[in-house]
């Protein structure tokens, strides 16, 4: 069995099956060696208590990262809506469930092949005081070669930035590992794009960087606004511009 191809096919099939609401485009899947020195750099870049792959799975060999890009209709609705669109909030909730389902079902399937696996929930795995994650899916995706960071500090893949990320750690090597990610941010490509800064509804994103506390306070207001939904602390306005869908 070509393990890498099997994993990619499994994730693609699950996303296709879940796409009856039209939320998605085809997913991207990448792999990183669990002993890559880049994982150690996250302790300096994010926090000293950021997990290493071996903290997730003691005999870790490979980290699987996958990106589920939102459809054009989901992004367009959030662009047109003055506030955050309800479709964006609903797709966020639905996709978090989908990622958990993929991680759970893939882990169970791999276990039948004698492969150990473990994973971290797709969201709300962060310290709400420091606003720092102990397993940053976007940084994991960067290490796995799925994309590079934009001015908005979100990952931009070859299919854009609008979507959700998940990751799984396994104790088996695959035959396809990450290449150096391309740069997709127009600003970083010297095209003077400031869309994401202008789109932020609370000016949390500026030329100086991201005010995480201001951003998070707005996300909590969004959750309160959509009180009929599950936890929906989400905005995505900075992802509705040129880099949202590629």
C-alpha positions as semicolon CSV with decimal commas, in nm:
position;residue;x (nm);y (nm);z (nm)
1;X;0,000;0,000;0,000
2;X;0,125;0,345;-0,092
3;X;0,050;0,504;0,244
4;X;0,069;0,865;0,130
5;X;-0,169;0,809;-0,160
6;X;-0,406;0,611;0,060
7;X;-0,424;0,893;0,316
8;X;-0,479;1,157;0,047
9;X;-0,753;0,948;-0,112
10;X;-0,921;0,885;0,223
11;X;-0,936;1,258;0,307
12;X;-1,051;1,355;-0,042
13;X;-1,332;1,099;-0,028
14;X;-1,454;1,211;0,315
15;X;-1,462;1,577;0,206
16;X;-1,649;1,489;-0,114
17;X;-1,906;1,289;0,084
18;X;-1,958;1,580;0,324
19;X;-1,998;1,840;0,051
20;X;-2,375;1,810;0,008
21;X;-2,410;2,169;0,132
22;X;-2,163;2,298;-0,126
23;X;-1,922;2,437;0,130
24;X;-1,598;2,300;-0,016
25;X;-1,350;2,264;-0,295
26;X;-1,104;1,975;-0,314
27;X;-0,872;1,940;-0,009
28;X;-0,494;1,959;0,001
29;X;-0,285;1,706;0,194
30;X;0,081;1,735;0,294
31;X;0,331;1,540;0,503
32;X;0,621;1,640;0,726
33;X;0,888;1,430;0,894
34;X;0,815;1,425;1,266
35;X;1,182;1,492;1,345
36;X;1,201;1,801;1,123
37;X;1,396;2,073;1,307
38;X;1,122;2,319;1,209
39;X;0,899;2,176;1,482
40;X;1,151;2,285;1,744
41;X;1,145;2,640;1,609
42;X;0,776;2,665;1,703
43;X;0,878;2,668;2,068
44;X;1,051;2,999;1,999
45;X;0,806;3,136;1,740
46;X;0,484;3,051;1,930
47;X;0,555;2,942;2,288
48;X;0,803;2,728;2,478
49;X;0,525;2,481;2,564
50;X;0,418;2,424;2,203
51;X;0,394;2,051;2,142
52;X;0,636;1,849;1,935
53;X;0,501;1,557;1,730
54;X;0,639;1,314;1,991
55;X;0,424;1,489;2,252
56;X;0,119;1,394;2,045
57;X;0,242;1,042;1,968
58;X;0,557;0,904;2,139
59;X;0,685;0,707;1,836
60;X;0,592;0,976;1,583
61;X;0,736;0,944;1,234
62;X;0,509;1,158;1,015
63;X;0,275;1,451;1,058
64;X;-0,019;1,465;0,816
65;X;-0,163;1,810;0,750
66;X;-0,472;1,881;0,543
67;X;-0,654;2,191;0,428
68;X;-1,024;2,198;0,336
69;X;-1,084;2,509;0,121
70;X;-1,420;2,681;0,129
71;X;-1,620;2,721;-0,191
72;X;-1,653;3,052;-0,375
73;X;-2,013;3,087;-0,256
74;X;-1,915;3,068;0,112
75;X;-1,644;3,331;0,066
76;X;-1,866;3,557;-0,147
77;X;-2,145;3,557;0,111
78;X;-1,903;3,664;0,383
79;X;-1,769;3,934;0,153
80;X;-2,114;4,077;0,077
81;X;-2,244;4,065;0,434
82;X;-2,164;4,379;0,634
83;X;-2,131;4,170;0,951
84;X;-2,002;3,813;0,947
85;X;-2,233;3,598;0,733
86;X;-2,426;3,319;0,900
87;X;-2,314;3,082;0,625
88;X;-1,951;3,151;0,720
89;X;-2,028;3,075;1,085
90;X;-2,221;2,761;0,996
91;X;-1,951;2,634;0,761
92;X;-1,691;2,694;1,032
93;X;-1,886;2,479;1,278
94;X;-1,966;2,210;1,021
95;X;-1,604;2,192;0,903
96;X;-1,466;2,160;1,253
97;X;-1,692;1,858;1,296
98;X;-1,579;1,720;0,961
99;X;-1,211;1,755;1,054
100;X;-1,270;1,573;1,382
101;X;-1,455;1,300;1,193
102;X;-1,173;1,265;0,939
103;X;-0,909;1,242;1,211
104;X;-1,111;0,987;1,408
105;X;-1,204;0,766;1,111
106;X;-0,860;0,781;0,951
107;X;-0,695;0,693;1,283
108;X;-0,929;0,395;1,322
109;X;-0,861;0,280;0,966
110;X;-0,484;0,309;1,007
111;X;-0,501;0,119;1,335
112;X;-0,640;-0,181;1,143
113;X;-0,317;-0,169;0,939
114;X;-0,105;-0,165;1,254
115;X;-0,033;0,208;1,235
116;X;-0,066;0,421;1,548
117;X;-0,217;0,768;1,514
118;X;-0,317;1,060;1,734
119;X;-0,450;1,409;1,673
120;X;-0,545;1,741;1,829
121;X;-0,890;1,898;1,785
122;X;-0,911;2,149;1,497
123;X;-0,993;2,451;1,711
124;X;-1,033;2,583;2,066
125;X;-0,709;2,413;2,167
126;X;-0,548;2,741;2,271
127;X;-0,482;2,935;2,590
128;X;-0,759;3,198;2,605
129;X;-0,543;3,429;2,818
130;X;-0,227;3,426;2,606
131;X;-0,418;3,342;2,286
132;X;-0,149;3,092;2,195
133;X;-0,201;2,738;2,071
134;X;-0,003;2,440;2,195
135;X;-0,045;2,276;1,853
136;X;-0,084;2,537;1,580
137;X;-0,243;2,373;1,277
138;X;-0,143;2,659;1,048
139;X;0,222;2,630;1,146
140;X;0,204;2,252;1,111
141;X;0,063;2,303;0,761
142;X;0,350;2,538;0,676
143;X;0,602;2,274;0,783
144;X;0,414;2,017;0,573
145;X;0,456;2,242;0,269
146;X;0,090;2,334;0,220
147;X;0,146;2,708;0,200
148;X;0,306;3,021;0,339
149;X;0,188;3,301;0,566
150;X;0,016;3,613;0,445
151;X;0,009;3,963;0,585
152;X;-0,298;3,860;0,786
153;X;-0,086;3,590;0,957
154;X;-0,303;3,315;0,810
155;X;-0,174;3,038;0,586
156;X;-0,224;3,086;0,212
157;X;-0,222;2,762;0,012
158;X;-0,227;2,714;-0,364
159;X;-0,607;2,704;-0,325
160;X;-0,620;3,015;-0,112
161;X;-0,654;3,094;0,257
162;X;-1,029;3,057;0,311
163;X;-1,083;2,720;0,474
164;X;-0,995;2,503;0,772
165;X;-0,692;2,297;0,873
166;X;-0,646;1,966;1,052
167;X;-0,350;1,741;1,130
168;X;-0,272;1,387;1,247
169;X;0,050;1,231;1,377
170;X;0,134;0,871;1,283
171;X;0,415;0,629;1,366
172;X;0,490;0,534;1,005
173;X;0,691;0,703;0,733
174;X;0,538;0,792;0,397
175;X;0,705;0,826;0,060
176;X;0,618;1,191;0,002
177;X;0,735;1,474;0,223
178;X;0,708;1,852;0,212
179;X;0,871;2,075;-0,045
180;X;0,946;2,439;0,029
181;X;0,611;2,623;0,012
182;X;0,551;2,893;-0,247
183;X;0,469;3,252;-0,151
184;X;0,112;3,350;-0,237
185;X;0,068;3,676;-0,041
186;X;0,051;3,964;-0,290
187;X;0,202;4,205;-0,037
188;X;0,500;3,977;0,015
189;X;0,529;3,950;-0,364
190;X;0,583;4,328;-0,370
191;X;0,241;4,409;-0,515
192;X;0,150;4,649;-0,232
193;X;-0,173;4,468;-0,135
194;X;-0,335;4,580;0,191
195;X;-0,680;4,424;0,144
196;X;-0,671;4,221;0,466
197;X;-0,582;4,528;0,672
198;X;-0,868;4,731;0,521
199;X;-1,112;4,441;0,562
200;X;-1,061;4,391;0,936
201;X;-1,383;4,518;1,100
202;X;-1,213;4,625;1,423
203;X;-0,872;4,739;1,293
204;X;-0,701;4,457;1,479
205;X;-0,473;4,406;1,180
206;X;-0,235;4,691;1,098
207;X;0,103;4,746;0,935
208;X;0,255;4,674;1,275
209;X;0,092;4,331;1,303
210;X;-0,212;4,167;1,462
211;X;-0,366;4,273;1,791
212;X;-0,481;3,926;1,898
213;X;-0,684;4,049;2,194
214;X;-0,882;4,297;1,986
215;X;-0,942;4,031;1,723
216;X;-1,053;3,773;1,979
217;X;-1,290;4,014;2,152
218;X;-1,465;4,067;1,820
219;X;-1,484;3,691;1,763
220;X;-1,660;3,654;2,098
221;X;-1,910;3,921;1,988
222;X;-1,976;3,720;1,673
223;X;-2,040;3,409;1,882
224;X;-2,285;3,604;2,097
225;X;-2,457;3,740;1,787
226;X;-2,512;3,388;1,652
227;X;-2,652;3,265;1,982
228;X;-2,864;3,004;1,805
229;X;-2,549;2,827;1,679
230;X;-2,277;2,631;1,852
231;X;-1,959;2,817;1,947
232;X;-1,895;3,038;1,644
233;X;-1,608;3,268;1,739
234;X;-1,517;3,334;1,377
235;X;-1,488;3,625;1,136
236;X;-1,282;3,557;0,822
237;X;-1,320;3,906;0,673
238;X;-0,945;3,922;0,607
239;X;-0,980;3,602;0,400
240;X;-1,238;3,735;0,153
241;X;-0,990;3,924;-0,066
242;X;-0,746;3,825;-0,343
243;X;-0,589;3,543;-0,140
244;X;-0,916;3,391;-0,019
245;X;-0,958;3,166;-0,323
246;X;-0,675;3,084;-0,564
